[in-house]
Amino acid sequence: MAQHHTILIVGGGAAGVSVANNMRRQNANIDISIIEPSDKHYYQPGFTIIGGGAYTLKETTRNEADLIHPSVTWIKDYAETFQPDENTITLRSGETISYDYLVVCPGLQLDWNKVAGLKETLGKNNVCSNYSPDTVEYTWECIKNIESGTALFTQPPMPIKCAGAPQKIMYLAADRFRKKGLLEKINVEFFNAGPVIFGIPFFAKALNKIVAGYGIKTNFNQNLVAIDGPAKTATFEITDTEGNKQQVVKAFDMIHVTPPQSAPDFIKNSPLANAAGWVDVHENTLQHTKFPNIFSLGDATSTPNAKTAAAVRKQVPILVDNIFHLIEGKALQEKYDGYGSCPLTIAKYRDFSGVFLRW
């Protein structure tokens, strides 16, 4: 007979584990299960600091089993398809799991293949990225070993995990270059597919000062579309104000790549997704717009906030309370206000332009 659970959670990342543990604290007896294939859990906000040389991968890694309450059933498999009309999920193994209430929080998908040649050269040829535990330590190798030449840092079209992350590693790299007396020898450039340094004008104004202080050259409306690691060249697609596109090739000595990101394919292809591929929820209650016993939070949802762990921190108690309200026949509360947060590390530890800063 197929498994059945009162609460079924898809995804054992920060969102899924937090929902399960919060729910367990409120109700010691409710049946909860998490579908999560990975043995390891990574504290991804720490990846920037690993790439900047002030943290280790080991310090950001925990065993998934140590984070899930022992009373919560861990289904170590991949969710493949959703059958919301039947209240079931089919796993990659072929098993079907049924539920009373479903929480969907699988995170984002890293679309490495959308940059031609990236997968083949990532982790070598001074092509690095903080976005994978397999490559994040190589970022620090590239930063600490470069002594001259051109260092490029890229940002793809939104949405991505933590909008400031592509810049944070650039500032930490520039800070190191300055401390080592190399900033005059290394040309640091930022290539952003978007039109400005940051989408919120208040913060953009401050960041433009940081960029100027480090002597970083900014390139906007330029999206990385291909990379040749052995030749050390990167191809960018430039979009002008009228929507016309052209490509330019830029040589590099090191490049940090932020990959394009999207909702996971199994979400995009499911009945839960909206036209853009995100789990379609009410932005204040986190309840699905079509299936009332389904909720979602975190990066894979359609809520308009920035996709950060800070948003998850605020979403978790609201979602948990609303599930309990639904179980008890009470009205749901429209409490999530779109909160998000993105601390920007601009130096490891220094006095920058008269302002004392630290990460």
N, C-alpha and C positions, 0 to 999 in steps of 0.2 A: 504494500500500500504506500502511496506517495506520502512524503512528509507534509505535515500541516503545522503552521505556527500562527499564533495570534498576531505578533508583530514580526514582520520579515523586513530586514534591512539589506539593501544592495549596496555594498561598498564598506570596507573596513578601514577607511582613512580617518582623518580627524573628525569629519562629520558623523560617519557611521558609528564609530566607537563612542563618541560623545553622546549621541542619541541613546545608544544602548545602555550606557552607564548612568546617564541622567534618568532614564526611564526606570532602571532597576532601583535607583535610590528612592524613587517615588512609589514604586510598587514592587514588593519583594517576591511576588508570586506570578506576575504576568509572564507568559511564555514569549521569549524573544530569541530571534535567530539572525545571524549575520552571514551573508554570502560574500566571501572574500578569498581569492585564490593565493594571495601572497603570504609568505612566512614572515617577511620583514616589513616593518612600518618605519617610514622615514619622516623626520621633522623637516619638511621641505623649506620653510623659511630660513633654516640654518644653512642651506646650500650656498647662498651668497657669501656667507662668512667662510665657508670651506674654500670656495673659489678665491677669496681674498686672503687666504693663508692664516686665518686666526681661529680655525676650528677644524676638526677632523670628521670624516664620514662616520667613524665609529661613534662619535658623540651625538650624532643625529639619528642613530639607528637603534631600534628596539625590536624585540621579538613580538610579533603580532599577538601571540598567545598570552603574553604578559599584560596586554592592554585590554583584552576582552574579559569581562567578569566571568568567573568560572560557571555561573549559572546560565550564561547565554550560550546557546548552541551555535557553534562555528561550522558553517558549511564551506569547506575548502574547495571551491569550484568557481567557475565563471558563469555569470548570468548571460544567457544567450537571447532569449525571446520573452516577451511579455504577452500574456493573455488576460488583460484586465477585466474583460466581461466574465471570465471564469474564475477570476481571482487566483491566477496561477502564473508561475514563472518556469520556464524550461531551462535547465542548466546545460552547459557544454557536454556533460557526460550523458545527457539524454533524460536525466531524471526530472520529474515535474514536482515543484513545491507549491503548495497552496497556502493562502494566508487570509487573515481577516483584515489586516491593515498593512500597507506597504510603504516603506520609506526608501526613496531612490536617491543615492548620493555617491555615484561612482567616480566623481572628479572629472578632469579634462583629459583629452587625448592629445598626445604630442605628435603632430603630423610631420615627422622628419622627411618623409618622402615628397613633400611639397616643394622642397628645395633640391633641385637636381644635383646629384653628386654628393650631397651632405652625408648620407648614411655611410658611404664608402670611405670617407675621409675623416669622419668624426673621431676624435681621440688620438689623432696623429697629424703630422704636417702642421702643427700649431693651430689646429682647428679644434676649438673647445666649446663646451656648453655646461652651464650650471644646472641644466634642467633634467639631467639623468644621474642617478647614483653611480652609473658605470663610467661617467665622464667628468663629474664635477671636480674630482681631485686633479685631473689633468689641467683644468683651468689655472690652478695655482702654479703648476709646473711651467705653463706658458708665460704667466705673468712674471714669475721670479727669474726666469731665464732670459727673457728678451732684454737687450741692452741698447738697441737702436732699431730704426726702421719705422714701420707703420703698424699700429694696433687698431683694429676695427671692432666695433661693437654694434650689434644689430637689434632691431625691434620690429616684429611683424605686425600685420594689421590686428586690431583688437577684435574680440576679447582674448586676453591671455591671463595666466595666473600672475597676480600681483603686478600691476601696471608699472611699478617702479623698478622691478627686478633687473630688467636689461640695463638700466642706468646705474644701479647700485654697484654692480661689479665693475663698471667702467670707472666710477669715482674711486673705488678702493684701489684699482690698478693705477690710476693717475696719482693717487696719494703715495703709493709705494714708489712710483717712478720719481716723484719729486723728492722724497726722502733719500733716495739713492743717487740723486743728482743726475737723473736720466731724462727728466721731462723735456729738456731742450733737444735731446737726441731721438726721442720717440714721438712720432706724429700720431695723436689719438683722435679718432674720428667716430662719430655716432651717426648711424644710418637708421632713420625711423620711417616706417611706412606711413605714419601719421603726419599731420601738418604742423605740429607744435611739439615742444619738449615734454609737455604734460597737459592733460586735458582740462585741468582746473587752473584758471588764470592766476589765482593767488599763489599757488605753488610753482607755477611755470615761471613767474617773475623771480622768485628766489632761486630756482634751479638755473635760470639763465645766468645769474651771477656766479654760481658755482662753476658752470661750464666755462665762463669767461676767465675765472680765476685759474683754472687748470689749463687754459689755452686749448680747449677741445673744439674741434671743428664739427659743427652740426650739419646734417644733410637730411632734409625733410621730404616727405612724399617719395621716398626711395625704398623699395622693398627688395630684399634679397631673394633671388629666384634660382641661382645656380652657384656652385662653388667647385673649383678645381684645386684640390689639396696639393698635389705634387707641384703644380705650376704656381701655387699660392696666388690665385686670382679669384675674385668674387664678382658675380654679375648682379647688378641691381636694375630693377625696372622703375623708371622715373615717370610719375604722372604729373602733367602740368595742370594749370588752373582750368583748362578747357577739357580735361579728361584725356588728352593725347598721351600716348605712352612711347617711351624709347628706352633702350638698354645701354648701360655703361658698364665697363669692366674696371675694377679697382684692384691693384696689387696690394698684398698685405704680407706682413711678417708674422703676425698672429691675428686671429679673429675669434671673438666670442659670439656664438650664434644663439639667439633665442628662437626656437622653432615655432612655426605656425601652430595654432592650437584650436581645437573644436570639441564639441560634445562627442563622446564615444560613438562609434558607428552603431553599436547595438541599441543605443538610445535614439540616434537619428532615424533609424529604420523601424522604430517601434510606434505603437498607437499612442504612446505618452508624449511624443514630441510635437512641438509647434512647427511652423513652416521653416524656422531657422535651425531646427534640430535640437532645441533645448527642451527639457521636461517642462511642460506648460502648467505653471502654477499661478494661483492668485498671489500677487507680489507682497501682500500684507499678512495673509494667513498661512501661506506655503502649502495650501491644499490644491490638488490638481483641479483644473478647470472643468474637467469632464467626469472624472472618476473620484467620487468623494472620499473613498477609503484609501486613497493614495496621496502621499505627501512627498515633497522633495526639498532638499537644501544643498548648499555648497555650490561648487563650480558648474555643475551640469544643469542648474535650474535656469528658468527664464527671467528671474528677478533682475532688475536693471542695475543692481549694485556692482561695484568692482569685485572681482573674483579673488577673495583673500580669506585666509583663515580667521581674520578678525570678523568678517561677515558671518562666518559659521558660528563663532562664539555667541553672537547675538541671536542667530536663527535657532540654535538648538533648543533653548528653553521654551521659545514660542511654539515651535513645532511639537515638542513633547506635550506641552499643556493643551494644545489644540487637538491632538489625538485623544488625550484623556477626556477632553470636553466632548468629543464626538462619541466616544464609548459611553459616556454618561448621559448622552442626549442633550447636552448643553450647547449654546451658541458658540461658534468659533470666535476668537478674538483677532482683530486686525492690528497686530502689534508691531510687526516688523516694518521698520521705517526706511529700509535701504541702507542701514549703517554699514560702513566698511572702513578700513584703515590700511595705510601703506607707509610705514616708517621708511624713510630714505636714508641709507648710510652714505654719507658723502666723504668720509675719511675714517681711518682706523682710530686715530686719537690725535687731534691736533688743534691748534688755534688757527682758524681759517677766516681771513678778512676781519679780524677783530672779534669774531664770535667764537666762544668756546663750544666745541662740538665733540661728541663721542657717540659710538654706536653701542 
